[in-house]
Amino acid sequence: MKNKTIFIAVFFVIFVIVAIVFPIPAPLLDLLLTASISYALTLLVLSIIVKDPLEFTVFPTALLLGTLLRLSLNIAAARRILLYGHEGPDAAGHLIESFGLFVVGGSLIVGILIFLIFIIINFVVITKGAERISEVIARFTLDAMPGKQMAVDADLNAGLITEEEAKKRRQQIQREADFYGSLDGASRFIKGDVIAAFLILFLSVFGGLAIGVFQHDMSFGDALHTYTILSIGEGLVSQIPQLLLSTTTAILVTKVASREEIGRAFLEEIKRYPDALMYSGGLLFAFALVPGFPKLPFLLLSATLFTAYYFAKKEIEKETLREIEEYLQEQKESAKEEERPEDFIPQPDPVTLEIGYGLIPLFDENQGGQTAKKIRKIRKRIAEDYGIIISAIHIRDNLDLQPNEYRILIKGVE
């Protein structure tokens, strides 16, 4: 299995180099672009399913590999556009042609504007936000490492955890720091990838226009139409997986506080505060009454929210009744338990110091006695120096003793 994984990694690196240096046939390019989209989609679904981001520690590496694959395909597609674009819109493969024709819709200006809007949304909103969040989380995680390590050492010294548990906790802390540090660095590749896609689009359009007019004797209109369709199609095919990977990064870095699936966590939060659905439904219903506003969409969504509010309230009532029934059942079971004689026997104190009435001034702080305070300091120093916690010492007077006599009892035994 190890040899297979090494072979796959080496093959991937060789393929990236081959895709950059040598031309790729159009059918193979279609297959590889589709594989790039499916790769990004798979990572997105995994980010939604995993409960803890640390369960997906390979993501920073997967993000980097996906970016390298996409950049190599960008170069391969741009090469086919510039070399064979004069042959027609299908010169770079049917996938690029289909995306270009679908987005352009008969207007080159509309196609260029749509692509620019796509770039702005991806770069300014998703990529920039995910980069900032990952940077902050990485910084806070690294700053919190010493405190977490000290907490583990304190629990180990106090005997609350074993050496094996302490080792696992330290490894978990290290894995968390490594993961968010790597994710912070890998997210910078996404930002550069968006900028590269934007530059490749214009280089393909203007470079293809010059090649088509001066080398292949195409008219200006035909060259502009052909190379613009191919460039926009190539840009969209490469940006869709990039958008998916950006969204995947944003989901993982914002999922730190939630330790369960996104869908289940969302439903649980909404079900916990169903009044939000009622208020939202009422607000949408008020929008439907505004003159000039479309009534059907607002009324439909308002009815949907009110219905969700009704079922959420019913679910809360069922859970409340279930909790009450469980509580009453526990009370009945505890009432049925036989009373045991040992329940009424007072348990002796672990350590008891009985003193005669003549020694009371030494222990009574109201009379200036300092002995009780000194005993507390000794217990504290033993706990700090040797890690041994001595139980609290119960001090009481005993008239059966001589005035200056005392005795120590361990669990009631002298």
N, C-alpha and C positions, 0 to 999 in steps of 0.2 A: 504493500500500500504506500509506503514511504517513497519507494522508487517511482511509483506512478505519479505521485504529486510533484516530485522533482522534475519528472519528464514533462508534465503539463506546464510547469512554470518556465522551464527552459524553452519549450515550444512556443509559449506565448511571447517571450522576449524576441525570439527569432522571427516570429510572425510580424511583430511590430516593426522590426528593422526591414523586413521584406516589403511590407506595405508602404513604407516610406520611400524605399529606393526603387522598387520595380512596379510597373503598371499592373493593375488588377483587372481581370475581365469583368464586364458589366454584370453577368449573372452572379458571379462570386461576390461582387460588391453589394448586390441586393441582399444576398444571404448574410453577409457580415454586418450590414447595417441593421437588418432585422434582429440578428443575434445581439447587437449592442442595445437595442430597445428592450428585448426580452431580459437581458442581464440587469439593466437598470430597474425594470419592473419587478423582477424577482427580489432585488434588494429592498425596494419600497415595501413590498408585501411582508418581507421578513421584519422590517422595522416596525410595522404595525402589529405583528403577531407577538414579538418577544415582549416579555413582561419587564425585564431589567436590561438597560442598555449594555451592561457588562456581559450579558449572554451573547452579545454580537461583537466581541472584541476584534474580530477580523475585519470589521467594516472599514476602518481607515485604510488598510491595505487594499481592500476590494475597491474602495473609492479611487485610490490612486491608479490601480490597474484599469478600471473603467475609463478614467480620464485619458490614460495613455492609448487605450484602444480607440477611443473616439477621435483623438487627435490624429492618429495614424490613418484612420478612415477618412478624416477631413482632407488630409494631404492626398490620399489616393483618389477621392472623389474630385478634388480640385484639379488634379492632373488629367483625369478623363474629360472633365469639362473643357479645359483649355486645349487639349490635344484633339478631341473628337467632337467637340460641341457643334462644329459646322455641319456634322452629319445629320443632326436633328435632335429633338428634345429627349429621345431615348438613348442618347450616346453614353450617358452615365448610369444607365440602368432604369428599369421601369419604376422602381420605388421613388427615386428622386424626381422623375418626370411626373408621377402621380401627385406627389406632394406639391410640386411647383404649380401644376395646372389647377389643383383644387384650391390652393390659397389665392393664386392670382385671380382666378375667376374671370378672365378676359380683360383685366386692367392691371398693367404693370405697376402703376402708382399705388393701387390698393395692396398689391402683393408686397411691395417694399415697406409700406406703412405698417402692415400687419406684422411683418418680420421685426421691424423696429420696436413695435409695441411689445412683442414677445420677448425681445432682448431686454427691454426696460423692466418689465415685470420680473423676469428671471434674475436680473442683476441687482436692481435697486431694492426689490421687496424680499425675495426669498434668499438669494445668496448673501446679500449684505446682512440680513437679520441673523441667518444661521451662523455666519462668520463671527458676528459680535457675541452671540450667545455662547458659542463654543470657546471663544477667547476668555470670557468671564468665568465660565465654569472651570476651565483648565487652571486659571489663576487661583480661584478659590479652593479648588481641590488640592493644589500644590501647597497653598498656605496652611490648609487644615491637616496636612500629613503629620507634622510633629505632634500636634495635640492628640490625634487618633492613635499614634504609636505609644504615647505616654499613657493613654487610657487603657490600652491593651496590657501594657506592663503593670499598671496599677491593679487591674483585675487579676493578673497572673500572680502577683505578690500577695494579694489578699486571699488567694485560693478560690476565687470565684470561677475560674476557668482552668483547664489543664494546659500543659505545654503544647499538646497537639492542637488544641483549639486556638491558642495564642498564635501558633505558627500559621494556621489557616487565615486568621484575621489579618496578620501582617501581610500575607500574600494577597489578600483581597484588597487591602489598602494600596499596595504597590500596583496591582492590576488596574485599579480605578484611576490612579494618577497617570499610568502609562497610556491608558485608553483615551482619556480626555486630552492629554498632551498631544498624542498622535492625531486625534481628530481635529484639534485646533490647527495643526500644521497641514493636514490633508485638505481641510476646507478651503485653504488658500488656493489650491489647484483649481477649484471650481470657479473662483473669481477670475483667474487667468484664462480659463477655458472659455468663459463668456466673452471676454475681450477678444480672444483669438477668433472665435466664430464671427464676431462682428467685422473684424478686419478681413477675414477670408472671404466674406460675402462681397465686399466692395472690390477686393483685388480680383476675384473671379469675374465680376461684372465688367469692370473697366479693362482688365487684361483680356478677357474673352472678346470684348467689343473691338479692341485694337487688333487682335489676331484675326477675328472674322472679317473685318473690313479690309485690312492691309495684306493679309496672307491668303485668304480664301475668297476674296472678291465678293463678299456678301454685301448687300445693301445695309445702310445704317439701321433701318427699321427692323429688318430680319435679324441682324446680329444682336441688336438690343433685346428683342423679344426672346430669342432663343437662349442667350446666355443669362438673361435675367431670370427666366423660368428655371433653368438648371441651377443657378446660384441660390435662388430662394428655396427651391426644393432641397438642395444639399444642406443649406443652413437649418431648415426646419427638421430634417431627418437627424441631424447631429444635435440639435438643441432639445429635442424631446427627451432623449435619455439624460441629457445634462439637467433638464428641469426635474426629472424624476429623482436623480441623485441628490440634487439640492434639497428637494422636499424630504428625501430620506434622512439627510443630515439634520434638517430642522426638526423632524419628528424625534430623532434619537436624542438630540441635545435638550429638547423641551420635555422629554419623557422622564427626566431624572426623578422628579417628585412622585411619579406614579409607578407603582410596582405591579401593574396588571395591564391587560389588553386595553387598547384605546377605546374600543366600542363599549366594553363592559364598564370601564371607568366613567365614560361619558354618561351612560344610562344610569349608573348609580348616583352620580352627582345630580342629574336632572331629577331623578326620583326622590332625592333627599330634599329638594326645594321645588315642589311642583307649582308653587304660587307664581314662579317666574313664567311658566307656560300660560297661566291665566292672564297675567298682565300683558304679555306679548300678544296673545290672541285678542285681548280687548283693544290694544293699540292698533293692530291691523284692521280690526273691524271699524275703528274710528277713521282710519285712512280710506276705507271703502266708502264712507259717507261724504268725503270731500268731493265737491263738484269737479268734474274733469278727470278724476283718477279712474283707472280701470277697476271695475268693481269685482269681476269674477276672480282674478288672482288673489286679491286681498281677502275676499270672503272665503275662498277655498282654503287658504292657509290659516285663516282665523279659525275656521271650523276644525281643521286638523289639530291645531294647538289646544283648542278647548277639549277635543276628544282625548288627546294625550293627557291633559290635566285631569280629566275624569278618571281615566284608568290608573293614573299615578296615585291619586287620592285613595282609590279602592285598594290598591296594593299596599299603601301605607296602613290603612285600616286593618287589612288582613294580618300584616306583620305585627301590629300592636296587639290585636286579639291573640295571636299566636304567642307572643311574649307573656301576656297576662295568663294564659292557660298554662304555659310552662312554669311560671312563678307559683301559681296556685298548686300545681302538681308537686313541685318541690316542697312547698309548705306542708302538704298532706303527707308526703313521704317522711319528712323530718318529724312530724307529729306522731307518726306510727312507730318510730324507733323507740326501743325499750330504754328506759332511763337506767344508766349504769351507775353503780355505787361510786366508782372511781371518779365520776364526773363531779361529785360533791366533796371530794377530798382535796383540800388546798395543797397545791404543789409547793414544796419547800424552795426557798431561794437558793441559787447556786452557792453563794458565799454570804455568810452572816457573821457579823461581829457584835457580840453581846458584851456590854460593859456595866460595871457597877455605877451607883449613883454618884460616887466620888469622882469618876472620870468624865462625867457629862460636860463640865466646863471646857474640857480639852476639845470636844467635838462640836459644841454649840457655837455657831458663828455669831449669834447675837450676844454671846458672852465673851467674844474675842477668840474663840477656839479656831485653830488653823489645821488641826489634824485631818479632818474630812477633806479639806482642800488639798492637803499634801498627798493624800491617798489617790485622789483623782489625777494629780500631776504624775504620780508614779505609774498609774495604769496607762496614761497617755504616752509616757516615755517608753515603756516596755513595748507598747504597740508600734511606735515609730522605729525603735531600734531593732527589735527582734521579730516584728510581724505577728506577735501573739496578742490577741485581744482577750483581756481578762474581764469577766462578767462584772456587772455593777455590784458593789459590796453594800449589803443592807445593814445599817448600823441601828441598834436598838438597846435600850437599857433593860436590865434584868435585876429585880430586887432580890432574887435568890442569891446573887453573887455578893461577895464582900465589896465594900465601897471602892477599893482600888484594884479590884480583880476584873479580868476580862477573859473571854474565850472565843475561839473561832470555830464556826460550824460550816462544814461542806455538805450541802444538800441535807441539812438537818442533823448531821452526824459530827460530833466533836472530834 
